[in-house]
Amino acid sequence: MNGNWLRVSPDELEQARTDLDWAYELAMTERDDNSKRWAATDKAWNGLDFLLDRLGFEIPLVLGAERFVELPDVEPDSDEMFDFLEDLEDDWGYGPPSYLTPIHVATAASRLAALTEDGLIRGVDPQELKRADIYPGPWEGPSELAWVAHYLPGVQTFFAAAAKDGAAVICWLD
């Protein structure tokens, strides 16, 4: 399971809202071309999300703030949710993508710019991640935290460029 982001213009975001198949094709093209519009946190997505949340980061960078598809009001692990996700006509991976608006992106870029790798993990006990059942585990020592933190410079660069362009960001797990 890997975290992914795609920078899109506001016009592209509007098109994605009405045509997720088009957005998926764009995302796969940008990923396959190793474009600067696409970025990933690989399996560190959940650890990064946990660490940012722990610092009071209000923007949900990894999972997005806005949904393209409204999820039903049922338990996340219920048969109804699995049936709903199975019926979706997309290839996005683990459920439908979400997105961050250009305002979310600008706010996130500003907050990210102030962080350091050390600041992201300072004072964190790896057992916190283990107790919270953060993917992928195991969280045995500081080296696992450093592995997550090493993604921060790339995340900062990606969001700074997106903010500079006034872009939105599509977020998904695959």
C-alpha positions as CSV (number, residue, x, y, z in Angstrom):
1,M,0.0,0.0,0.0
2,N,1.6,3.3,-1.2
3,G,0.6,6.9,-0.8
4,N,0.5,9.0,-4.0
5,W,-0.1,12.6,-5.0
6,L,-0.8,14.3,-8.3
7,R,-0.5,18.0,-8.8
8,V,-3.4,19.3,-11.0
9,S,-4.5,22.8,-12.2
10,P,-7.8,24.1,-10.9
11,D,-9.3,23.3,-14.4
12,E,-7.9,19.8,-14.3
13,L,-9.4,19.4,-10.8
14,E,-12.8,20.4,-12.2
15,Q,-12.5,17.9,-15.0
16,A,-11.5,15.2,-12.4
17,R,-14.6,15.9,-10.4
18,T,-16.7,14.9,-13.3
19,D,-14.5,12.2,-14.9
20,L,-12.4,10.2,-12.4
21,D,-11.4,7.8,-15.3
22,W,-9.8,10.7,-17.1
23,A,-8.0,11.7,-13.8
24,Y,-6.8,8.1,-13.3
25,E,-5.3,8.1,-16.9
26,L,-3.6,11.4,-16.2
27,A,-2.2,10.1,-12.9
28,M,-0.8,6.9,-14.4
29,T,0.8,8.9,-17.3
30,E,2.4,11.3,-15.0
31,R,3.6,8.4,-12.7
32,D,4.9,6.4,-15.6
33,D,6.8,9.4,-17.0
34,N,8.2,10.1,-13.5
35,S,6.8,13.6,-13.8
36,K,7.4,16.2,-11.1
37,R,3.6,16.5,-11.0
38,W,3.5,13.1,-9.3
39,A,5.0,12.1,-6.0
40,A,4.8,9.2,-3.6
41,T,5.6,8.3,0.0
42,D,5.6,4.6,-0.7
43,K,4.7,2.6,2.4
44,A,5.6,5.6,4.7
45,W,2.2,7.3,4.1
46,N,0.6,6.2,7.3
47,G,3.6,7.0,9.4
48,L,3.9,10.4,7.8
49,D,0.2,11.0,8.4
50,F,0.5,10.0,12.1
51,L,3.6,12.2,12.7
52,L,2.1,15.3,11.1
53,D,-1.2,14.8,13.0
54,R,0.8,14.4,16.2
55,L,2.3,17.9,15.5
56,G,-1.2,19.3,15.1
57,F,-1.0,19.5,11.3
58,E,-4.6,20.3,10.3
59,I,-4.4,19.6,6.6
60,P,-4.7,15.8,5.9
61,L,-1.9,15.7,3.3
62,V,-1.9,11.9,2.8
63,L,-5.6,11.1,2.5
64,G,-6.9,14.5,1.2
65,A,-9.5,16.9,2.7
66,E,-12.2,16.7,0.0
67,R,-13.8,13.6,-1.5
68,F,-14.6,13.0,-5.1
69,V,-17.0,10.3,-4.1
70,E,-19.1,10.5,-1.0
71,L,-18.7,7.3,1.1
72,P,-21.7,5.7,2.7
73,D,-22.4,6.2,6.4
74,V,-21.4,2.7,7.5
75,E,-18.6,1.1,9.5
76,P,-15.3,1.3,7.5
77,D,-14.7,-2.5,7.7
78,S,-18.4,-3.5,7.1
79,D,-19.7,-5.6,4.3
80,E,-21.6,-2.6,3.1
81,M,-18.4,-0.6,2.7
82,F,-16.6,-3.4,0.9
83,D,-19.5,-3.8,-1.5
84,F,-19.6,0.0,-2.1
85,L,-15.9,0.1,-2.9
86,E,-16.0,-3.0,-5.0
87,D,-18.8,-1.3,-7.1
88,L,-16.7,1.8,-7.9
89,E,-15.7,1.9,-11.5
90,D,-12.1,3.0,-11.0
91,D,-8.6,1.5,-10.6
92,W,-7.3,3.9,-7.9
93,G,-6.4,1.1,-5.5
94,Y,-7.6,1.3,-1.9
95,G,-10.8,3.3,-2.4
96,P,-11.6,6.4,-4.3
97,P,-9.1,9.3,-4.4
98,S,-9.6,12.5,-2.5
99,Y,-8.0,15.9,-3.1
100,L,-6.6,19.1,-1.5
101,T,-7.8,22.4,-2.9
102,P,-5.2,25.1,-3.9
103,I,-5.9,26.8,-0.6
104,H,-5.2,23.5,1.3
105,V,-2.0,23.1,-0.7
106,A,-0.8,26.6,0.0
107,T,-1.5,26.3,3.7
108,A,0.2,22.9,3.8
109,A,3.3,24.1,1.9
110,S,3.7,27.0,4.4
111,R,3.4,24.7,7.4
112,L,5.7,22.0,5.8
113,A,8.4,24.6,5.1
114,A,8.9,25.2,8.8
115,L,9.5,21.5,9.6
116,T,12.7,19.6,9.7
117,E,13.2,15.8,9.6
118,D,14.4,15.9,13.2
119,G,11.5,18.1,14.3
120,L,9.1,15.6,12.7
121,I,10.2,12.7,14.9
122,R,11.7,14.5,17.9
123,G,10.2,13.0,21.1
124,V,8.4,10.3,19.3
125,D,8.5,6.8,20.8
126,P,8.2,4.2,18.1
127,Q,5.9,2.3,20.4
128,E,3.3,5.1,19.8
129,L,3.1,4.1,16.2
130,K,3.0,0.4,17.1
131,R,0.1,1.0,19.6
132,A,-1.8,3.0,17.0
133,D,-1.3,0.2,14.5
134,I,0.3,2.4,11.9
135,Y,1.1,0.7,8.6
136,P,3.5,-0.9,7.7
137,G,5.2,-1.7,11.0
138,P,7.0,-3.0,12.8
139,W,8.0,0.1,14.7
140,E,10.9,-1.2,16.8
141,G,13.3,1.7,17.0
142,P,14.5,5.1,15.8
143,S,15.6,3.8,12.4
144,E,12.0,3.3,11.3
145,L,11.1,6.8,12.3
146,A,14.1,8.1,10.4
147,W,12.9,6.2,7.4
148,V,9.6,8.0,7.5
149,A,11.3,11.4,8.1
150,H,13.5,11.0,5.1
151,Y,10.5,11.6,2.9
152,L,9.9,15.1,4.3
153,P,12.3,17.0,2.0
154,G,10.6,15.5,-1.1
155,V,7.1,16.3,0.4
156,Q,8.2,19.9,1.1
157,T,9.5,20.3,-2.5
158,F,6.4,18.8,-4.0
159,F,3.9,20.9,-2.0
160,A,6.0,24.1,-2.5
161,A,6.0,23.6,-6.2
162,A,2.2,22.9,-6.2
163,A,1.5,26.0,-4.1
164,K,3.7,28.2,-6.4
165,D,1.6,27.0,-9.4
166,G,-1.7,27.5,-7.6
167,A,-2.3,23.7,-8.0
168,A,-4.6,21.3,-6.3
169,V,-3.4,17.8,-5.3
170,I,-5.2,14.5,-5.9
171,C,-4.4,12.0,-3.1
172,W,-4.8,8.2,-3.2
173,L,-3.5,4.9,-1.9
174,D,-2.6,2.0,-4.2
